Amino acid sequence: MSELHQKRILLAEDDEAMRTYLERALGQAGYAVDAVDRGTEAIPLLESGNYDLLLSDIVMPEMDGIELAQRCNEISPSTKVMFITGFAAVTLKASREQPHAKVLSKPFHLRDLVMEVERVLEEKLSAQL
């Protein structure tokens, strides 16, 4: 198994159909994926797990993706952050609040998602070398 296929992703997405769809696609691409439906459920996993990437929707109940990313930066600074959203205005806010995070706008093709995840994780690997 290659280095790529050992990467762990924490997926936070409140839409059940989208969460299932993304979890399946990333799993088929060889990633280990843990999925939750809200930011507050992601926090204990970040505290106890070692994730390479937090892939989060921005608009979610209880805790939005931007706040989750800020908490992720505190809890697990080596975890990269990538946002997915269907709201253009939210994309701008995410870019301001988390300038190092990649933002992928819905709708997107699964192939594009997997390519962006690979790119973000390659950047993490390059930064460690």
Order of alpha helices (4+ residues) and beta strands (2+ residues): beta-alpha-beta-alpha-beta-alpha-beta-alpha-beta-alpha
